[in-house]
């Protein structure tokens, strides 16, 4: 079995780029309102980007779902082929893989904050929140990455706490995977249902802990990837139903992924209620994510497109891009004191983020990978197994 799947690396890179565009647009109040406040008062162009398939260009939360599902797929997949889990090898390497780049990103964000003074401006609530004071305590709490909010240094780091929790609990997920080989579809379905309906059920039971609700909401998304890893041989098989009308299935997956946004528009215009629409459309979105990942494995056209050199480069830099882009976008917005989001800002923000990601990869992430390979060599020479280095 090939250890890396180029198409999934490419998909990860595209998802990271979508998150960058997402944060570029959140700088402006109009787009932030479309994301989190009161729709119906925006200009027509904003409403079109918010509540039509064009939302795919900046579907940040849905892109995070893709990250989580890919992590579940990548980390569990090697152990489904008989590889033994070696905790002494896996845990030091995995934690170094996550925490060393994260530490570098904390330093990078803190330096940008010192260089450019941040003050509340005419930007969105999201942007002005980054002008709040930030302390060493915030940075250390960010490094812990296991609970709580990560303050104004970099709000995207919240996702890493779930990456780390999943990594720490990997033996449990491997155990579940090995005992669910004959029920993989049921496993995926249960994960989708728990992620969608678990949080409202917790609230109905008066469980108000953010950590508990977050765990119920996000850890099952990793299980979707675990189920896809179990199903991979069947999905790739000659009788796979995904080989029928792959173009149509790809379109269906994309529509499902962003189904929440038009449904929210309908609900907020008096034809329903968001709290009732949300869990159902989250089911659609998570099914769309699972279908898109499966198609990336099976669909030759999509797989080849995601495996092109540019996509592979983007995938290899996706972790660095994810870690460093938000401080850059926020810094640029404060420098120009933006109260709206002109098209040129998105271009500049994406370009600067990609350049910074390449620099961060060379300065921090690649040396970390080289260190991990040197650590692994003695294990390989003595017959030890290789733990995956990928970060989805």
C-alpha positions in Angstrom: 0.0 0.0 0.0 1.4 3.4 -1.0 2.0 5.4 2.2 1.0 8.8 0.8 -1.9 9.6 -1.5 -1.0 12.6 -3.6 -4.6 13.5 -4.4 -5.5 13.8 -0.7 -2.4 16.0 -0.2 -3.7 18.2 -3.0 -7.2 18.3 -1.4 -5.7 19.3 1.9 -3.8 22.1 0.2 -7.0 23.4 -1.5 -8.8 23.3 1.8 -6.0 25.4 3.4 -6.2 27.9 0.6 -10.0 28.2 1.1 -9.4 29.0 4.8 -7.0 31.8 3.8 -9.6 33.3 1.5 -12.2 32.9 4.3 -10.1 35.0 6.7 -9.3 37.6 4.1 -13.1 38.1 3.6 -13.8 38.1 7.4 -11.8 41.4 7.7 -14.8 43.3 6.3 -18.0 43.8 8.3 -20.3 42.9 5.4 -18.7 39.4 5.0 -18.4 38.9 8.7 -22.1 39.6 9.1 -22.8 37.1 6.3 -20.8 34.6 8.3 -22.0 35.2 11.9 -24.5 38.0 12.3 -27.5 39.4 10.4 -28.0 38.5 6.8 -30.4 40.4 4.6 -28.7 43.8 4.9 -25.7 43.1 2.7 -25.0 44.3 -0.8 -26.1 41.8 -3.5 -22.5 40.8 -4.3 -22.0 39.8 -0.6 -25.2 37.9 -0.4 -24.3 36.0 -3.6 -20.9 35.0 -2.2 -22.5 34.0 1.1 -25.6 32.1 0.1 -24.9 30.5 -3.3 -22.4 27.8 -4.5 -19.8 30.6 -4.7 -19.5 30.2 -0.9 -17.2 27.3 -1.8 -14.5 29.8 -2.4 -14.4 30.8 1.3 -16.1 27.9 3.1 -13.7 27.9 6.0 -15.6 25.8 8.6 -16.3 23.1 5.9 -12.6 23.1 4.9 -11.7 22.4 8.6 -14.0 19.4 8.4 -12.0 18.2 5.5 -8.8 18.6 7.5 -10.2 16.5 10.4 -11.5 13.7 8.1 -8.2 13.6 6.3 -6.3 13.3 9.6 -8.5 10.4 10.6 -7.8 8.7 7.2 -4.1 9.3 7.1 -3.2 8.4 10.7 -5.3 5.2 11.0 -4.8 3.9 7.4 -1.2 2.4 8.0 -2.4 0.3 10.9 -5.2 -1.3 8.9 -2.7 -3.3 6.9 -1.2 -5.1 9.8 1.3 -2.6 11.2 1.8 -2.8 14.9 1.3 0.4 17.0 4.5 1.3 18.8 3.7 4.0 21.4 7.4 4.7 22.2 8.0 5.6 18.6 4.7 7.2 17.7 4.0 9.7 20.5 7.4 11.5 20.6 7.4 11.8 16.8 3.8 12.9 16.5 3.9 15.5 19.3 7.2 16.9 17.8 5.5 17.0 14.4 2.7 19.1 15.8 4.3 21.2 18.6 7.5 22.4 16.9 5.8 24.1 14.0 3.1 25.4 16.4 5.9 26.9 18.6 7.4 28.6 15.6 4.0 29.9 14.6 3.5 31.5 18.1 6.9 33.3 17.7 6.0 34.4 14.2 2.6 35.8 15.3 4.1 37.5 18.4 6.7 39.2 16.2 4.1 40.5 13.8 2.1 41.9 16.7 5.1 43.8 18.0 6.0 45.2 14.6 2.5 46.6 13.7 0.4 48.4 16.3 -3.2 47.2 16.4 -6.1 49.4 17.2 -9.8 49.0 16.8 -10.9 50.4 13.4 -13.8 50.2 11.1 -13.2 46.5 10.3 -15.3 43.6 11.4 -15.8 42.4 15.0 -13.5 39.5 14.1 -10.7 41.9 13.0 -11.1 44.2 15.9 -10.9 41.3 18.3 -7.3 40.9 17.2 -6.5 44.3 18.7 -7.2 43.0 22.2 -4.1 42.7 24.5 -2.1 39.5 24.2 0.2 38.2 26.8 2.9 35.5 27.3 0.2 33.5 29.0 -1.8 33.5 25.7 1.2 32.2 23.9 1.8 29.4 26.4 -1.9 28.5 26.4 -1.7 28.3 22.6 1.3 26.0 22.8 -0.7 23.7 25.1 -3.4 23.6 22.5 -5.6 21.3 24.5 -8.4 23.5 25.7 -9.8 27.0 25.8 -9.6 30.0 23.5 -6.3 31.0 22.0 -6.8 34.7 22.1 -5.9 37.3 19.5 -2.6 35.9 18.5 -4.1 33.4 16.0 -7.7 32.2 16.2 -7.2 29.3 13.8 -5.2 27.4 16.3 -8.4 26.2 18.0 -8.5 23.4 15.5 -5.1 22.0 16.6 -6.4 21.1 20.0 -8.6 18.5 18.3 -5.8 17.3 16.1 -3.7 16.8 19.2 -6.6 15.1 21.1 -7.1 12.7 18.2 -3.4 12.0 18.0 -3.2 11.2 21.7 -6.2 8.9 21.4 -5.1 7.2 18.2 -4.8 3.7 19.8 -8.5 3.9 20.7 -9.4 4.9 17.2 -7.2 2.1 15.7 -9.0 -0.3 18.0 -12.4 0.9 16.8 -11.3 0.7 13.2 -10.0 -2.9 13.5 -13.3 -4.0 15.0 -15.5 -2.1 12.5 -14.1 -3.6 9.3 -17.5 -5.2 8.5 -19.5 -2.2 9.6 -17.6 0.7 8.1 -20.6 2.4 6.6 -22.4 2.2 9.9 -19.3 3.7 11.6 -19.3 6.6 9.2 -23.1 7.1 9.6 -22.8 7.1 13.4 -20.0 9.6 13.3 -22.0 12.0 11.1 -25.0 11.7 13.3 -23.0 12.3 16.5 -21.2 15.3 15.1 -24.5 16.8 13.9 -27.0 16.0 16.7 -24.6 15.5 19.6 -24.1 19.3 20.4 -27.8 20.2 20.5 -28.4 17.1 22.6 -25.7 18.2 25.0 -27.4 21.6 25.3 -30.8 20.0 25.8 -29.3 18.0 28.7 -27.8 21.2 30.1 -24.2 20.2 29.4 -22.7 23.6 28.8 -19.0 22.7 28.8 -17.4 24.0 25.6 -14.8 21.3 25.8 -17.4 18.5 25.9 -19.5 20.1 23.2 -16.4 20.6 21.0 -15.3 17.0 21.5 -18.8 15.7 20.6 -18.9 18.0 17.6 -15.4 17.6 16.1 -13.8 14.2 17.2 -16.5 12.2 15.2 -15.4 14.0 12.0 -12.0 12.2 12.4 -13.9 9.0 12.6 -15.4 9.7 9.2 -11.9 9.6 7.9 -11.3 6.4 9.8 -14.3 4.8 8.2 -13.1 5.9 4.7 -9.7 4.3 5.4 -11.5 1.0 6.2 -13.6 1.4 3.0 -10.7 2.3 0.7 -10.2 -1.1 -0.9 -13.9 -1.3 -1.7 -14.0 2.3 -3.0 -11.1 1.6 -5.3 -12.5 -1.8 -6.5 -13.7 -2.3 -10.0 -17.3 -2.6 -8.9 -17.3 0.7 -6.9 -20.4 2.7 -7.4 -18.4 5.9 -7.3 -17.1 5.1 -10.8 -20.6 5.8 -12.1 -21.1 9.5 -13.2 -18.1 10.7 -11.2 -18.6 14.3 -12.4 -22.2 14.4 -11.2 -21.1 12.9 -7.8 -18.4 15.5 -7.4 -20.9 18.3 -8.0 -23.3 16.7 -5.5 -20.5 16.5 -2.9 -19.8 20.2 -3.3 -23.4 21.2 -3.1 -23.8 19.1 0.1 -20.7 20.6 1.7 -22.2 24.1 1.5 -25.8 23.2 2.0 -25.9 25.0 5.4 -25.6 28.5 3.9 -28.7 28.6 1.6 -30.6 26.8 4.3 -29.6 29.4 6.8 -30.8 32.1 4.4 -34.2 30.4 4.1 -34.4 30.1 7.9 -33.5 33.7 8.6 -36.1 34.9 6.2 -38.9 33.6 8.2 -39.3 30.1 6.7 -37.7 28.0 9.5 -35.3 28.2 12.4 -31.6 28.1 12.3 -31.3 25.8 15.3 -33.5 23.2 13.5 -31.9 23.7 10.1 -28.3 23.5 11.4 -28.0 19.8 12.5 -29.8 18.5 9.4 -27.6 20.5 7.0 -24.5 19.6 9.0 -25.4 16.0 8.1 -25.5 16.9 4.5 -22.2 18.8 4.8 -20.4 16.0 6.5 -21.7 13.5 3.9 -20.4 15.8 1.2 -17.0 15.9 2.8 -16.9 12.1 3.0 -18.0 11.8 -0.6 -15.5 14.3 -1.8 -12.6 12.5 -0.1 -13.8 9.2 -1.6 -14.0 10.7 -5.0 -10.5 12.1 -4.7 -9.4 8.5 -4.2 -11.4 7.0 -7.0 -12.3 9.6 -9.7 -9.4 9.6 -12.2 -10.0 13.2 -13.3 -10.3 14.6 -9.8 -7.4 12.5 -8.6 -5.1 13.6 -11.4 -6.1 17.3 -10.9 -5.3 17.1 -7.2 -2.0 15.3 -7.9 -0.5 17.9 -10.2 2.8 19.4 -9.0 1.2 22.7 -8.0 -1.4 20.9 -5.9 1.3 18.7 -4.3 3.3 21.8 -3.4 0.2 23.4 -1.9 -0.5 20.2 0.0 3.0 19.9 1.3 2.9 23.5 2.6 -0.7 23.3 3.9 0.2 23.0 7.5 2.6 25.9 7.4 0.0 28.0 5.4 -2.6 27.2 8.0 -0.3 28.2 10.9 0.9 31.5 9.6 -1.7 33.0 7.3 -4.1 34.7 9.8 -1.5 37.0 11.5 -0.4 38.1 8.1 -3.9 38.9 7.0 -4.7 40.7 10.2 -1.5 42.7 10.1 -2.2 43.8 6.5 -5.7 44.8 7.4 -4.5 46.9 10.4 -1.8 48.5 8.2 -4.3 49.6 5.6 -7.1 50.2 8.2 -9.6 48.5 6.0 -13.4 48.9 6.6 -14.3 46.7 3.6 -12.7 44.0 1.6 -11.6 45.1 -1.9 -10.7 42.3 -4.3 -7.1 43.4 -4.4 -6.8 42.7 -0.6 -7.8 39.1 -1.1 -5.1 38.8 -3.8 -2.5 40.4 -1.7 -3.4 38.5 1.4 -3.3 35.1 -0.3 -0.1 35.9 -2.1 1.7 37.1 1.1 0.4 34.0 3.0 1.7 31.6 0.3 5.1 33.3 0.4 5.2 33.2 4.2 4.2 29.6 4.2 7.1 28.7 1.9 9.5 30.5 4.2 8.0 29.0 7.3 8.1 25.5 5.7 11.8 25.9 4.9 12.8 27.5 8.3 10.7 25.4 10.7 8.6 22.6 9.2 11.1 21.0 6.9 13.8 20.9 9.6 11.3 19.3 11.9 10.6 16.6 9.3 14.3 16.0 8.8 14.7 15.6 12.5 11.9 13.1 12.7 13.5 11.1 9.9 16.9 11.0 11.7 15.1 9.8 14.8 13.4 7.1 12.8 16.5 5.7 11.2 17.7 3.6 14.2 14.2 2.1 14.4 14.2 1.2 10.8 17.6 -0.4 11.0 16.4 -2.6 13.8 13.2 -3.6 12.1 11.0 -1.0 13.7 7.9 0.3 11.9 7.3 3.7 10.6 4.7 6.0 12.0 3.1 8.5 9.7 4.4 12.1 9.5 1.4 13.6 7.8 -0.6 16.4 9.2 -4.0 16.7 7.6 
